[in-house]
Amino acid sequence: MQGLDASRATVEMHFSGGGKIDAWLELSLDEQYTAPLCNLQFVCAPPRHRVEEYRDELLKGALVTLLINGVSQGGFLIQTVTQRITRDGGVAFAIHCHTQLVTPYQGSA
């Protein structure tokens, strides 16, 4: 694409039901060949009218899909969810995920 900064990417995340996670503030994806579980962490702060939706969808064990520049990076299972009250009285969710391989890895340990 002409005019697109080569150092920028388009990032999309979706709930397992297909809804878009569009209120994310930060994201970190650590992917290494020698560590196939991958580590996806993100923080999102939805507008007040969507807090209940995010709370219902972002549960331990739920699937989150990640696309970068329209290409799927995989499905990630939520491992932990931390809810915080923001300075302006909103709600922020800090999410930690691994790839779906986490289940067999944990089962073999």
C-alpha positions in Angstrom: 0.0 0.0 0.0 1.4 3.3 -1.0 1.6 6.0 1.7 1.4 3.5 4.5 4.3 3.9 7.1 6.3 0.6 6.9 6.8 0.7 10.7 3.0 0.7 11.4 0.6 -2.2 11.4 -3.2 -2.7 11.6 -4.1 -4.8 14.7 -7.5 -6.4 15.3 -8.7 -8.6 18.1 -12.0 -10.5 18.4 -13.9 -12.2 21.2 -14.7 -15.9 20.7 -18.3 -14.9 19.7 -16.9 -12.8 16.8 -17.3 -9.3 18.4 -14.5 -6.9 17.9 -12.2 -5.9 20.8 -11.8 -2.3 19.7 -11.1 -0.6 23.1 -7.6 -1.9 23.6 -4.9 0.5 24.9 -1.8 -1.6 24.7 -0.7 -5.0 23.4 2.3 -7.2 23.6 2.9 -10.4 21.6 6.0 -12.5 22.4 6.4 -15.3 19.9 9.5 -17.5 19.8 10.3 -20.6 17.9 11.6 -22.4 21.0 8.6 -21.4 23.1 5.5 -22.4 21.1 3.0 -21.2 23.8 3.4 -17.5 22.8 2.6 -14.8 25.3 -0.2 -12.3 24.4 -0.9 -9.6 26.9 -3.2 -6.6 26.4 -5.1 -3.9 28.3 -8.4 -2.6 27.2 -10.7 0.1 28.6 -14.1 -0.1 27.0 -16.6 2.7 27.1 -19.1 2.4 29.9 -21.9 1.1 27.7 -19.7 -1.9 26.7 -18.1 -2.8 30.1 -20.7 -5.6 30.7 -20.0 -7.1 27.2 -16.2 -7.1 27.8 -16.7 -8.5 31.4 -18.9 -11.4 30.0 -16.5 -12.2 27.1 -13.1 -11.8 28.7 -13.2 -14.8 31.0 -10.4 -17.3 31.8 -10.5 -20.0 29.2 -12.2 -17.9 26.5 -10.6 -17.6 23.1 -9.3 -14.3 21.7 -8.2 -14.1 18.0 -5.5 -11.7 16.8 -5.0 -10.4 13.3 -2.1 -8.2 12.2 -2.4 -6.5 8.8 -5.4 -8.8 8.2 -3.4 -12.0 8.7 -4.5 -14.3 11.6 -1.8 -14.7 14.2 -3.8 -17.4 15.9 -6.3 -18.0 18.7 -5.2 -17.4 22.3 -6.7 -18.8 25.4 -7.2 -16.3 28.3 -5.2 -17.4 31.3 -5.8 -14.4 33.7 -8.0 -11.4 33.8 -7.4 -8.4 36.1 -10.0 -5.7 36.4 -9.1 -2.2 37.5 -11.0 1.0 38.1 -9.4 3.8 36.0 -8.7 7.3 37.2 -11.8 8.7 35.4 -14.1 6.1 36.9 -14.1 3.6 34.0 -13.0 0.0 34.0 -9.8 -1.4 32.5 -9.1 -5.1 31.9 -5.5 -6.5 31.8 -5.5 -9.8 30.0 -2.8 -12.5 29.8 -3.1 -15.3 27.1 -1.3 -18.2 25.6 -1.8 -20.2 22.4 -4.2 -23.1 22.5 -1.2 -25.4 23.0 -1.2 -24.4 26.6 -3.7 -27.1 27.5 -1.7 -30.1 26.3 1.5 -28.5 27.8 -0.1 -28.1 31.2 -1.6 -31.6 31.0 1.8 -33.2 30.3 3.5 -31.4 33.2 
